[in-house]
């Protein structure tokens, strides 16, 4: 189970240090944003062609472009790493003046790695960024370049990109990230295991009671787990939303949902763990890698996570997996479409224009999507989405279809993540959740502690 193991105090200290080092180093205050005004010719407005975003045009007079080295950082599983390396190789073939230095890790450890790089004045030119708490954090610390000048100049072509999802990358009027895809929370399930247990497959309109009933039936009849535990950092927000509440209060001072929401959410899991239907937390911690989840090994029929991750799960499992919406009631209130992740550019990048061209290539090239086929989410470029849909296997097609289903059964995403929300989610995922599921703390005490400490964290950040 993926956990956000971020040393939050270290993050704050490192980002503060980075600001001091940057000021002492005499770097330009406007970072890479002025690169859009250079004399280098921008890309033509040819949309999603195979050379979209190519940096090979050179400057005036037909001179060959100067060699450029870009550092690109991302998180993911092995499938994403392999895909991205192929995409980088393709970009370098089309742009021989560009050398890309890739760096990658799993989600666990990514934010510690990035904060250390920022503090060391070594921020990657292109970095993968997450919506919500982390985008807010890095925006506050002025780490990311405003990409609006590159859009205005045509270097990044947004004419075919989903406007609603694009808005998710805007903070205080600055475009700080280009979404690489869109996804939604989903229940990924193994239809064959459910059939073998004599249970009915989940369908639109099912409830948490139905979820528990299927899980119990599978556990009783097959002797395996009925479900993994549910990662609070993602699922608790859905659970609050389906009860007409938000994760954070609108004024950004604390928790936005009642304690009973928190208590009910964790009591459901505590009950199933006691029955053996869900594994103990120490078992879950032995399956932290995406390709090593219980569903991959046929040890549970369910996995609840982001829809784009079904690609890697199904590849690792080597058998068909399906997707459906999370249990209700009020699924449409809880569910939302989300940018799968962004590519951002470091504000102090010396090669921001080439970084922007690489991002444009990533979102506007069919060749890129032919490699990853939805692994970073359903494409936000409408033309590419339509073209690639004809090349998908069964699992990938199910993921694309699921996004259509989720779009028809969802509500707008909440955007009220205050500064400090990354520390709040770290508290939830690496302290309170663990202690409750290890039976070291009751859900009632956990709710009280979470509310109190969230208010303290957010007060310090204001």
C-alpha positions in Angstrom: 0.0 0.0 0.0 1.4 3.3 -1.0 2.1 5.6 1.8 3.1 9.3 1.8 6.3 9.0 3.9 7.2 12.7 3.8 9.2 14.3 6.5 7.1 17.5 6.5 9.2 19.6 8.8 12.2 18.7 6.6 10.2 19.8 3.5 9.5 23.2 5.0 13.1 23.7 6.1 14.5 22.6 2.7 12.2 24.9 0.7 13.1 27.8 3.0 16.8 27.1 2.5 16.3 26.8 -1.3 14.8 30.3 -1.3 17.9 31.7 0.5 20.3 29.9 -1.7 18.5 31.1 -4.8 18.7 34.7 -3.7 22.4 34.4 -2.8 23.1 32.7 -6.1 22.1 35.7 -8.2 19.6 33.8 -10.3 17.1 35.7 -12.4 13.9 36.4 -10.5 11.8 35.5 -13.5 13.3 32.1 -13.9 12.4 30.5 -17.1 9.3 32.5 -17.9 11.2 35.0 -20.1 12.4 32.2 -22.3 9.1 32.5 -24.3 10.3 35.9 -25.5 13.6 34.7 -26.9 14.5 34.8 -30.6 14.2 31.0 -30.9 11.3 30.2 -33.2 8.4 28.5 -31.5 6.7 25.4 -32.8 4.1 25.6 -35.6 0.4 25.3 -34.7 0.1 21.8 -36.0 -1.6 20.3 -33.0 -0.9 16.6 -32.3 1.4 15.8 -35.2 4.4 13.5 -34.6 6.8 16.5 -34.4 4.6 18.6 -32.0 6.8 20.4 -29.6 10.0 19.7 -31.6 12.8 22.0 -30.6 14.8 21.5 -33.8 13.8 24.7 -35.6 16.9 26.6 -34.3 17.3 30.4 -34.2 17.3 32.9 -37.0 19.7 32.4 -40.0 19.3 28.6 -40.0 22.0 28.0 -37.3 21.9 24.6 -35.7 20.3 24.7 -32.2 22.7 24.8 -29.3 23.0 21.6 -27.2 20.6 21.5 -24.3 20.5 19.2 -21.3 17.2 18.7 -19.4 16.8 16.9 -16.1 13.3 15.3 -15.9 12.0 13.8 -12.6 8.9 11.7 -12.1 7.4 9.1 -9.8 5.7 5.9 -10.7 5.9 2.1 -10.9 8.1 0.0 -13.3 5.6 0.3 -16.2 5.7 4.1 -16.1 9.5 4.1 -15.8 9.8 1.9 -18.8 7.3 3.9 -20.8 8.8 7.3 -19.9 12.3 6.2 -20.9 11.0 5.2 -24.3 9.3 8.5 -24.7 12.5 10.3 -23.7 14.4 8.3 -26.3 11.9 9.3 -29.0 12.1 13.0 -28.1 15.9 12.8 -28.3 15.8 11.1 -31.7 13.5 13.9 -33.0 15.6 16.6 -31.2 19.2 15.5 -31.4 20.5 18.7 -29.8 18.6 17.7 -26.6 20.0 15.3 -23.9 17.6 14.3 -21.2 18.8 13.1 -17.8 16.0 11.0 -16.3 15.4 10.6 -12.5 12.6 8.6 -11.1 11.4 6.9 -8.0 8.2 5.5 -6.4 5.7 7.8 -4.9 7.0 6.9 -1.5 10.2 9.0 -1.2 9.5 11.2 -4.2 8.6 14.4 -2.2 11.6 13.9 0.1 13.8 13.6 -3.0 12.3 16.7 -4.7 12.6 18.8 -1.6 16.2 17.9 -1.2 16.9 18.8 -4.8 15.1 22.2 -4.3 17.1 22.9 -1.1 20.3 22.0 -3.0 19.5 24.5 -5.8 19.3 21.5 -8.1 15.6 21.5 -9.0 14.9 19.4 -12.2 13.9 21.3 -15.3 10.8 19.2 -15.7 9.2 17.7 -12.7 6.1 15.7 -12.1 3.7 17.5 -9.8 0.5 16.4 -7.9 -2.8 18.2 -7.7 -3.9 19.6 -4.4 -1.7 19.6 -1.4 1.7 19.5 -3.2 0.8 22.0 -6.0 -0.3 24.4 -3.2 2.9 23.8 -1.3 5.3 24.4 -4.2 3.3 27.3 -5.5 3.6 29.0 -2.1 7.3 28.5 -2.1 7.6 29.9 -5.6 9.4 26.9 -7.0 7.4 26.5 -10.3 7.5 28.6 -13.4 4.4 30.3 -14.8 3.7 28.5 -18.1 1.3 31.1 -19.5 4.0 32.8 -21.6 4.7 29.5 -23.3 1.0 29.0 -24.1 0.7 32.6 -25.4 3.7 32.1 -27.7 2.4 28.8 -29.0 5.3 26.7 -27.6 2.7 24.8 -25.6 -0.4 24.3 -27.7 -3.5 24.0 -25.4 -6.1 24.4 -28.2 -7.1 20.7 -28.1 -6.6 20.2 -24.3 -9.6 19.8 -22.0 -10.2 23.3 -20.6 -11.7 22.1 -17.3 -8.8 19.8 -16.5 -6.3 22.5 -17.5 -7.8 24.8 -14.9 -6.6 22.5 -12.2 -3.0 23.6 -12.9 -3.7 27.2 -12.2 -2.8 28.8 -8.9 -3.4 32.5 -8.3 -3.7 33.1 -12.1 -0.4 31.3 -12.9 -0.4 28.1 -14.9 2.0 26.0 -12.9 1.4 22.6 -14.4 0.2 20.9 -17.6 -2.0 17.9 -16.8 -0.7 14.7 -18.4 -4.0 12.9 -18.2 -7.2 12.6 -16.2 -8.4 9.9 -13.9 -10.9 9.2 -11.1 -11.0 7.0 -8.0 -12.2 3.5 -8.9 -12.8 0.0 -7.5 -10.6 -2.3 -9.6 -11.8 -5.9 -9.3 -11.1 -9.4 -10.5 -14.4 -10.7 -12.0 -13.2 -14.3 -12.0 -12.4 -14.4 -8.3 -15.9 -12.9 -7.5 -17.5 -15.4 -9.8 -15.6 -18.3 -8.2 -16.9 -17.2 -4.8 -20.5 -17.2 -6.0 -20.9 -13.4 -5.5 -22.3 -10.8 -7.9 -20.0 -8.4 -9.6 -20.4 -4.8 -8.4 -22.4 -2.4 -10.5 -23.5 1.2 -10.7 -25.7 1.8 -7.6 -24.0 -0.6 -5.3 -23.3 0.5 -1.6 -20.7 0.1 1.1 -22.9 -2.7 2.5 -22.7 -4.4 -0.9 -18.9 -4.0 -0.8 -18.7 -5.6 2.6 -21.0 -8.4 1.6 -19.0 -9.3 -1.5 -15.7 -9.1 0.4 -17.1 -11.4 3.1 -18.4 -13.9 0.6 -15.0 -14.1 -1.2 -13.2 -14.5 2.1 -15.5 -17.2 3.4 -15.7 -19.2 0.1 -12.2 -18.9 -1.2 -10.1 -18.4 1.9 -8.4 -15.2 0.7 -8.9 -11.6 1.7 -12.0 -9.9 0.6 -10.3 -6.5 0.1 -7.2 -4.6 1.0 -7.4 -1.8 3.5 -8.5 1.6 2.1 -5.9 4.3 1.9 -7.3 7.2 3.9 -5.3 9.9 2.0 -7.5 9.2 -1.0 -10.7 7.4 0.0 -11.6 9.5 3.1 -12.1 12.6 0.9 -14.6 10.6 -1.3 -16.3 9.3 1.9 -16.7 12.9 3.2 -17.9 14.2 -0.2 -20.6 11.5 -0.5 -21.9 12.8 2.8 -22.1 16.4 1.5 -18.9 17.5 3.3 -15.4 18.4 2.3 -12.0 17.3 3.5 -10.9 20.8 4.4 -13.0 23.7 5.7 -13.7 26.5 3.2 -11.8 29.0 5.4 -8.7 26.7 5.3 -8.4 26.5 9.1 -9.2 22.9 9.7 -11.1 19.7 8.9 -14.2 20.2 6.8 -16.2 17.1 7.9 -17.8 15.8 11.1 -16.0 13.4 13.4 -18.7 10.8 12.8 -17.6 10.6 9.1 -14.1 9.8 10.2 -15.3 7.3 12.8 -17.6 5.4 10.5 -14.9 5.2 7.8 -12.4 3.6 10.1 -14.9 1.5 12.0 -15.8 -0.3 8.8 -12.2 -1.3 8.3 -11.5 -2.2 11.9 -14.5 -4.5 11.8 -13.3 -6.2 8.6 -9.8 -6.6 9.9 -11.0 -8.3 13.0 -13.0 -10.8 10.8 -9.9 -11.5 8.7 -11.7 -10.1 5.6 -9.2 -7.3 5.4 -5.5 -8.0 6.1 -3.7 -6.6 9.1 -1.6 -3.5 8.3 1.7 -5.4 8.6 0.5 -7.6 5.7 -0.4 -4.6 3.7 3.0 -3.0 4.3 4.6 -6.1 2.7 2.8 -5.2 -0.6 3.7 -1.5 -1.0 4.8 -1.6 -4.7 2.0 -1.1 -7.2 2.9 -4.3 -9.1 2.9 -6.3 -5.8 -0.7 -5.5 -4.6 -2.9 -8.3 -3.3 -5.1 -8.3 -6.4 -2.0 -9.0 -8.5 -1.4 -12.2 -6.7 -5.0 -13.3 -6.6 -5.1 -12.8 -2.8 -8.0 -10.3 -2.9 -10.7 -9.4 -5.5 -10.7 -5.7 -4.9 -8.3 -2.8 -5.1 -9.4 0.8 -4.6 -7.2 3.5 -6.2 -6.8 5.9 -9.2 -8.1 4.6 -12.5 -4.9 5.0 -14.5 -3.2 2.5 -12.2 -5.2 -0.4 -13.6 -2.8 -0.5 -16.6 0.2 -1.5 -14.4 -1.9 -3.7 -12.1 -3.4 -5.7 -15.0 0.0 -6.0 -16.7 1.5 -7.4 -13.4 -1.5 -9.7 -12.8 -1.5 -10.9 -16.4 -5.2 -11.3 -16.4 -8.3 -9.1 -17.1 -9.3 -6.7 -14.4 -12.4 -4.5 -14.5 -13.3 -1.1 -13.0 -16.4 0.3 -11.4 -17.4 3.4 -9.3 -16.9 3.5 -5.6 -19.8 2.3 -3.4 -22.6 4.7 -2.6 -25.0 6.0 -1.5 -24.5 9.3 -3.3 -21.6 8.1 -5.5 -22.1 11.1 -7.8 -21.5 13.5 -4.9 -18.3 11.7 -3.8 -16.7 11.0 -7.2 -14.7 13.6 -9.2 -12.5 13.7 -12.2 -8.9 14.7 -11.3 -5.8 15.6 -13.2 -3.7 12.4 -13.0 -0.6 14.5 -12.5 1.2 17.5 -14.0 4.5 18.2 -15.6 5.8 21.5 -14.2 8.9 23.5 -15.0 11.3 24.8 -12.4 11.2 28.6 -12.1 15.0 28.7 -12.0 15.5 26.4 -15.0 18.1 27.7 -17.5 16.4 25.7 -20.3 12.7 26.5 -19.6 11.8 26.9 -23.2 13.1 23.5 -24.2 11.4 22.1 -21.0 8.1 23.6 -22.3 8.7 22.1 -25.7 9.2 18.7 -24.1 5.9 19.0 -22.2 4.1 20.1 -25.3 5.5 17.0 -27.0 4.2 14.9 -24.1 0.6 16.0 -24.3 0.2 16.7 -28.1 2.0 13.8 -29.7 0.1 10.6 -30.6 3.4 8.8 -30.6 3.7 9.4 -26.9 0.3 8.0 -26.1 1.0 5.0 -28.4 3.7 4.2 -25.9 1.9 4.8 -22.6 -1.7 4.1 -23.6 -3.4 5.8 -20.7 -0.8 4.8 -18.0 -0.7 8.4 -16.9 -4.5 8.8 -17.3 -6.8 9.3 -20.2 -5.3 11.9 -22.5 -6.7 15.4 -22.2 -6.0 16.0 -25.9 -9.3 15.2 -27.6 -7.9 14.2 -30.9 -5.3 11.9 -29.4 -7.9 10.4 -27.1 -10.0 9.5 -30.1 -7.1 8.2 -32.2 -5.6 6.1 -29.4 -8.9 4.5 -28.5 -8.6 2.4 -31.6 -5.3 0.8 -30.4 -6.3 -0.1 -26.9 -6.4 -3.6 -25.3 -9.3 -4.7 -23.2 -8.0 -3.2 -19.9 -7.0 0.1 -21.4 -10.4 0.4 -23.2 -12.2 -0.4 -19.9 -10.2 2.5 -18.3 -11.2 4.9 -21.0 -14.8 3.8 -20.7 -14.6 4.2 -17.0 -13.7 7.8 -17.3 -16.8 8.4 -19.4 -18.8 6.6 -16.7 -17.2 8.6 -13.9 -17.7 11.9 -15.7 -21.5 11.1 -15.9 -21.6 10.2 -12.2 -19.4 12.8 -10.5 -19.3 16.3 -9.1 -16.6 19.1 -9.6 -13.4 18.5 -7.7 -12.7 20.4 -4.5 -9.9 22.9 -4.8 -9.8 24.3 -1.3 -6.4 22.7 -0.3 -4.8 25.2 2.1 -1.1 25.7 2.5 0.0 23.0 5.0 -2.4 20.4 3.6 0.5 18.2 2.6 1.6 18.0 6.2 -2.0 17.2 7.2 -2.2 14.3 4.8 1.1 13.1 6.0 -0.2 13.1 9.5 -3.2 11.1 8.5 -1.4 8.5 6.3 1.7 7.8 8.3 0.5 8.3 11.9 -3.2 8.3 12.7 -4.3 5.8 10.1 -1.5 3.4 11.0 -2.3 3.6 14.7 -6.0 3.0 14.2 -5.4 0.0 11.9 -2.8 -1.4 14.3 -5.4 -1.1 17.1 -3.3 1.3 19.0 -5.9 4.0 18.9 -9.7 4.0 18.5 -11.4 5.7 15.6 -13.0 8.1 18.1 -9.7 9.1 19.5 -8.2 9.3 16.0 -10.9 11.7 14.9 -10.3 14.0 17.9 -6.5 13.9 17.4 -6.8 14.5 13.6 -9.1 17.5 14.1 -6.9 19.1 16.8 -3.6 18.5 15.0 -4.9 19.6 11.6 -6.0 23.0 13.1 -2.6 23.4 14.7 -0.8 22.6 11.4 -2.9 25.0 9.3 -2.6 27.8 11.9 1.2 27.6 11.7 1.1 27.9 7.9 -1.2 30.9 7.7 
